[in-house]
């Protein structure tokens, strides 16, 4: 159903491009956002970024009631911006959802640049958030500012929400807005640039992925406890040994191979653009039954592996209380990305069974850090039906910028704030229009960077796409 619905004719027409002045402003916005630390740490502030963007909108003449700063905590203020329709609209608004928080980055981990300094070097923009997702934040801010200056009046309201704590923290902005200010963010559908985009292979665009579903994000606290003792009398049953034995089991374990409607369509498209053994393996896993030897070969690539199954990995460790004592407690955080159709509680119970150690406790950790002995039963979002008002312009404009690239539904391997709108009954589509090399994805990692050319193409895409969704 998804693949058929995406087959939209390409229309031959020129695409408006950004002027030198448009680009200068968009670059300045990008730089400003990168250099404001929006991590969930004592030195970070989402509010600082929201206020800086609010000022830009007010300075060009947006009405104060259309640029609202609001949130549950002083340092976690979200910004909601609205371009109003020319007349009383007959259709609900379009919401562009963009988180402005980023993952912590340490200068000591980066090789040559400060993560909170915007640096242009060798055809790339460097800085924390250049891939996730301040590039899209800046593009949408620049687009809304440009449309306002041009006097653009859409047929329906257009909303931009810049939100807190998608990457973690107690004050998730998307969830808070849906629960407390639904009227400000209620929409016919959501466009979330936190997923999807253009996959490049040695500079050649091979896939334009549109998120149709996503995994469920879950953290689990694994605790080992022991009576401890004097370190001069070592025993194999101390807490650190117990915990590391469990984590060794986890590292060697693979959750079962799975396909769904979305990933099957994505692999069908990928098989056309691969060669040799990889192409053969992709076709083999699509057979009935799937070839598990082919699945094992493909699983050696983390990108494929994460599309095949639930994945869990230990991300933090702590333990012991003194250098000269056997550890009485040891603790790990296990981060899981759960394949659609499975709940966090189901995975928690599978971890308990895998560890098979009564000395271990496996608890669920909420996004806000609350620990509980059981996990939610919620599962991943159901893929929304493709709608022509979204996909017709998305495909047309994508083809104008990247001719011939196939537009394909994909599963987001991480998780996004789309889930809060999907749970509220608002369809959400993930597409960033950002082009990245398949082997140069650095989000959350060291030396995060974005090709300069990718930024300008995303800017041109969203200007035309936003106008198309708004009409007029």
C-alpha positions in Angstrom: 0.0 0.0 0.0 2.7 2.4 1.0 4.9 1.9 -2.1 2.0 2.2 -4.5 0.8 5.4 -2.8 4.2 7.0 -3.3 4.2 6.6 -7.1 3.3 10.2 -7.9 4.1 11.7 -11.4 6.9 14.2 -11.4 5.9 17.7 -12.7 8.3 19.6 -14.8 8.7 23.1 -13.4 11.6 25.2 -12.0 12.2 25.2 -8.2 12.6 28.5 -6.4 16.0 28.8 -4.9 17.2 30.9 -2.0 18.9 34.2 -2.6 22.3 35.3 -1.2 20.4 37.3 1.4 18.2 34.3 2.3 21.3 32.1 2.7 23.1 34.6 4.8 20.2 34.8 7.2 19.8 31.0 7.3 23.5 30.5 8.0 23.4 33.1 10.8 20.4 31.4 12.4 22.2 28.0 12.1 25.3 29.4 13.7 23.3 31.1 16.5 21.5 27.9 17.4 24.6 25.7 17.3 26.4 28.1 19.7 23.6 28.1 22.3 24.1 25.1 24.5 20.7 23.3 24.7 21.8 20.2 26.5 19.9 18.8 29.5 22.7 19.8 31.8 23.3 22.7 34.3 25.0 24.7 31.6 22.4 24.1 29.0 19.2 26.0 28.3 16.5 25.4 25.7 14.9 28.6 26.8 17.9 30.6 25.6 17.5 29.3 22.1 13.7 29.7 22.2 14.1 33.4 23.3 16.7 34.0 20.6 14.4 32.7 17.9 11.4 34.5 19.4 13.2 37.8 19.0 13.9 37.1 15.3 10.2 36.6 14.7 9.1 39.6 16.7 11.7 41.8 15.0 10.3 41.1 11.5 6.7 41.9 12.7 5.1 38.7 13.8 2.2 39.4 16.2 3.2 38.6 19.9 0.2 36.2 20.1 1.6 34.2 17.2 5.0 33.7 18.8 4.3 32.1 22.1 7.0 31.1 24.6 5.7 28.5 27.1 6.8 25.5 29.1 6.7 23.7 32.4 10.1 25.0 33.7 12.1 28.2 33.3 15.0 26.6 31.4 12.7 24.4 29.3 10.5 26.9 27.4 9.1 25.9 24.0 8.4 28.3 21.2 5.2 28.0 19.1 5.0 30.2 15.9 2.0 30.6 13.7 1.5 32.0 10.2 -2.2 32.6 9.9 -4.3 31.9 6.9 -5.5 34.7 4.7 -9.1 34.0 5.5 -11.0 31.7 7.8 -9.4 28.4 7.0 -11.5 25.4 6.0 -8.7 22.9 6.8 -6.8 22.3 10.0 -3.2 23.6 10.3 0.1 22.0 9.3 2.5 21.6 12.2 6.3 21.4 11.7 7.8 19.8 14.8 11.4 20.5 15.6 13.2 19.8 18.9 16.0 22.2 19.8 17.7 20.3 22.6 20.9 18.4 21.8 22.9 15.6 23.3 25.8 16.6 25.6 29.2 16.8 23.9 32.6 17.1 25.5 35.4 19.2 24.0 37.9 16.6 25.0 36.1 14.0 22.8 36.2 16.2 19.7 39.3 16.2 17.6 39.7 19.7 16.3 36.6 21.9 17.0 34.6 22.9 20.0 31.2 21.1 19.8 29.4 24.4 20.7 31.2 26.5 18.2 29.9 26.7 14.6 32.8 26.0 12.3 32.8 25.8 8.5 35.7 23.7 7.2 36.4 21.6 4.1 32.8 21.9 2.8 31.2 21.0 6.1 29.5 22.8 9.0 30.7 21.3 12.4 29.0 21.6 15.7 26.7 19.7 18.1 23.3 19.6 16.4 24.5 20.0 12.8 22.8 16.6 12.1 20.4 16.3 15.0 18.6 18.6 14.5 19.5 22.2 14.6 20.0 22.2 10.8 16.3 21.6 10.4 15.4 24.0 13.2 17.3 26.7 11.4 15.9 25.9 8.0 12.3 26.1 9.3 12.9 29.3 11.2 14.5 30.9 8.1 11.6 29.6 6.0 8.9 31.1 8.3 10.8 34.4 8.4 11.1 34.5 4.6 7.4 33.7 4.0 6.4 36.5 6.4 8.6 39.1 4.7 7.2 38.1 1.3 3.7 38.7 2.7 2.7 35.0 2.1 -0.9 34.2 3.2 -1.6 30.5 3.2 -5.0 28.9 2.9 -4.5 27.2 6.2 -2.5 28.1 9.3 1.2 26.9 9.4 2.7 26.2 12.8 6.3 25.8 13.9 7.0 24.2 17.3 10.6 24.4 18.7 10.6 22.0 21.7 12.6 20.8 24.6 13.9 17.4 25.9 13.4 15.1 22.9 16.9 13.8 23.6 16.1 13.2 27.3 15.1 15.1 30.4 12.0 15.6 32.5 10.2 18.2 30.4 9.5 16.8 26.9 8.1 19.8 25.1 6.1 17.9 22.4 4.4 15.8 25.0 3.7 18.8 27.3 2.2 20.8 24.4 -0.1 18.0 23.3 -1.3 17.5 26.9 -1.5 21.1 28.1 -2.0 23.3 25.0 -3.5 21.1 22.3 -5.2 24.1 20.8 -1.8 25.6 19.9 -0.4 22.6 18.2 -3.6 20.8 16.9 -3.1 20.0 13.2 -4.3 17.9 10.3 -0.8 16.3 10.2 2.7 16.8 11.5 5.9 17.1 9.5 8.8 16.1 11.7 12.3 16.7 10.1 13.9 14.6 12.9 13.9 11.6 10.7 13.9 10.6 7.0 16.1 12.3 4.4 18.4 11.6 1.5 20.9 8.7 1.7 24.0 9.2 -0.4 26.5 6.6 -1.6 29.7 8.3 -2.6 27.8 11.5 -3.4 25.1 9.8 -5.4 21.5 10.0 -3.9 20.2 6.4 -3.7 17.2 6.8 -1.4 14.8 9.4 0.0 13.4 7.9 3.1 10.2 9.1 4.7 9.5 7.8 8.2 6.3 5.8 8.2 6.9 4.1 11.6 9.4 4.1 14.4 10.8 2.0 17.2 10.0 2.6 20.8 12.8 4.1 23.0 13.2 2.5 26.4 15.9 2.6 29.1 16.3 -0.2 31.7 18.3 -0.1 35.0 20.1 -3.3 35.7 21.3 -3.6 39.3 23.5 -6.3 40.8 23.7 -6.5 44.6 26.1 -8.5 46.8 27.2 -8.7 50.5 30.6 -7.3 49.5 33.7 -7.9 51.7 37.4 -7.2 51.9 39.2 -7.0 48.6 42.0 -9.2 49.9 39.5 -12.0 49.8 38.2 -11.8 46.2 35.2 -13.9 45.2 33.7 -14.5 41.8 30.2 -13.5 43.0 30.8 -9.8 43.6 28.4 -7.3 42.1 30.6 -6.1 39.3 31.3 -9.6 38.1 27.6 -10.4 38.2 26.7 -7.4 36.2 29.4 -7.8 33.6 28.4 -11.4 33.1 24.9 -10.2 32.3 26.1 -7.6 29.9 28.3 -10.1 28.2 25.2 -12.2 27.6 23.5 -9.2 26.2 26.3 -8.3 23.9 26.3 -11.8 22.4 22.5 -11.9 22.0 20.4 -11.0 19.0 16.7 -10.4 19.2 14.7 -12.3 16.6 14.8 -11.1 13.0 11.6 -9.3 11.9 10.1 -7.5 8.9 7.0 -5.3 8.7 5.2 -3.5 5.9 7.5 -0.5 6.1 10.9 -2.2 6.4 9.9 -4.7 3.6 9.2 -1.8 1.2 12.4 -0.1 2.2 14.5 -3.2 1.6 12.7 -3.9 -1.8 13.9 -0.4 -2.9 17.4 -0.8 -1.4 17.9 -4.1 -3.3 17.5 -2.3 -6.6 20.3 0.0 -5.8 22.8 -2.5 -4.3 25.1 -4.8 -6.1 26.7 -8.2 -5.7 26.2 -10.2 -2.4 24.4 -7.3 -0.7 21.8 -7.1 -3.4 21.3 -10.9 -3.3 21.1 -10.9 0.5 18.4 -8.2 0.5 16.3 -10.2 -2.0 16.9 -13.3 0.0 15.6 -11.9 3.3 12.4 -10.8 1.5 11.7 -14.4 0.5 9.2 -16.6 2.3 10.6 -17.8 4.5 13.5 -15.3 4.8 17.0 -16.6 4.3 18.6 -16.3 7.8 22.1 -16.7 6.5 21.6 -13.6 4.4 20.1 -11.9 7.4 23.2 -12.7 9.4 25.5 -11.3 6.8 23.5 -8.1 6.5 23.3 -7.9 10.3 27.1 -7.3 10.5 26.2 -3.8 9.3 24.7 -1.9 12.3 22.4 0.1 10.0 20.8 -3.1 8.6 20.9 -4.9 12.0 18.9 -2.1 13.6 16.2 -2.4 11.0 15.9 -6.1 11.5 15.1 -6.4 15.2 14.9 -4.9 18.6 18.4 -3.8 19.8 19.6 -3.2 23.3 23.0 -1.9 24.4 24.6 -1.0 27.7 25.3 2.8 27.7 26.3 3.6 31.3 28.0 1.8 34.2 28.8 2.5 37.8 29.6 0.3 40.8 31.6 -0.2 43.9 32.0 2.0 46.9 35.7 1.8 47.8 39.0 0.8 46.1 39.7 -1.8 48.8 36.3 -3.4 49.1 34.4 -5.9 47.0 31.5 -4.1 45.3 28.2 -4.5 47.0 26.2 -2.8 44.1 26.8 -2.3 40.4 24.5 -0.7 38.0 24.1 -0.3 34.2 21.8 1.5 31.9 20.6 -0.6 29.0 19.2 1.4 26.2 16.7 -0.4 23.9 15.1 0.5 20.6 12.1 -1.7 20.3 10.8 -3.1 17.1 7.2 -2.1 16.4 4.7 -4.6 17.8 6.5 -5.1 21.1 6.2 -3.2 24.4 8.8 -2.0 26.8 7.4 -4.4 29.4 7.8 -7.4 27.0 11.4 -6.5 26.4 12.1 -6.0 30.2 10.8 -9.5 30.8 13.0 -10.8 28.0 16.1 -9.2 29.6 15.2 -10.8 32.9 15.0 -14.2 31.2 18.2 -13.6 29.2 20.2 -12.7 32.4 18.7 -15.6 34.4 20.2 -14.3 37.6 18.2 -13.8 40.7 20.8 -11.4 42.1 19.9 -8.9 39.3 17.0 -6.5 39.2 15.8 -5.0 35.9 13.8 -1.8 36.3 12.3 0.5 33.7 13.5 4.1 33.6 11.1 6.7 32.2 12.1 9.6 30.0 12.0 11.8 33.1 14.3 9.5 35.0 11.7 7.8 37.3 12.5 4.2 38.0 9.8 1.5 38.3 9.7 -2.3 38.5 7.5 -2.6 35.5 7.4 -0.9 32.1 4.6 0.5 29.9 2.7 -1.8 27.6 2.6 0.8 24.8 3.9 -0.2 21.4 5.1 1.7 18.3 2.9 4.0 16.3 0.8 2.6 13.6 2.0 3.9 10.2 -0.3 6.7 9.0 -1.9 6.3 5.6 0.0 8.3 2.9 -1.9 11.4 2.0 -1.5 13.0 -1.4 -1.5 16.5 0.0 1.8 15.6 1.7 3.4 13.1 -0.7 2.6 14.8 -4.0 4.6 17.9 -3.2 7.2 16.0 -1.2 8.0 13.7 -4.1 7.8 16.4 -6.8 10.2 18.8 -4.9 12.5 15.9 -4.0 12.8 14.9 -7.6 13.5 18.4 -8.7 16.5 18.6 -6.3 17.6 15.0 -6.5 16.4 13.7 -9.9 15.6 10.0 -10.0 16.0 9.2 -6.3 13.3 6.8 -5.2 11.1 8.0 -2.3 10.6 5.1 0.1 8.9 4.6 3.4 11.3 3.7 6.2 11.3 2.8 9.9 13.0 5.3 12.2 15.6 3.2 14.1 15.7 5.6 17.0 12.6 7.4 18.3 11.1 10.9 17.8 8.5 13.1 19.3 6.1 12.1 16.6 4.9 9.4 18.9 3.1 12.0 21.1 1.1 13.3 18.2 0.4 9.9 16.8 -1.0 8.8 20.2 -3.2 11.9 20.1 -4.6 10.9 16.7 -2.5 13.3 14.6 -0.7 11.6 11.7 3.0 12.4 11.6 5.5 12.1 8.7 9.2 12.2 9.1 11.3 13.9 6.4 14.4 16.1 6.8 15.4 16.7 3.2 19.0 16.5 4.5 21.4 14.5 2.4 24.1 12.5 4.2 26.6 9.8 3.2 25.4 6.5 4.6 28.7 6.0 6.4 29.0 9.5 7.8 26.1 9.7 10.2 27.5 11.4 13.3 24.4 12.4 15.3 25.1 12.1 19.0 28.7 11.4 18.2 32.2 13.0 17.9 32.8 15.7 15.3 29.2 16.0 14.2 29.0 17.7 10.8 26.8 18.5 7.9 27.8 19.1 4.3 27.3 22.7 3.4 25.5 21.8 0.2 23.0 19.6 2.1 22.0 22.6 4.2 21.2 24.8 1.1 19.3 22.0 -0.6 17.2 21.4 2.6 16.6 25.2 2.8 15.3 25.2 -0.8 13.2 22.1 -0.2 11.4 23.4 2.8 10.6 26.8 1.3 8.8 25.2 -1.6 7.3 22.3 0.5 5.9 24.7 3.1 4.3 26.9 0.5 2.9 23.8 -1.2 1.3 22.5 2.0 0.0 26.0 2.9 -1.5 26.6 -0.6 -1.7 29.9 -2.4 
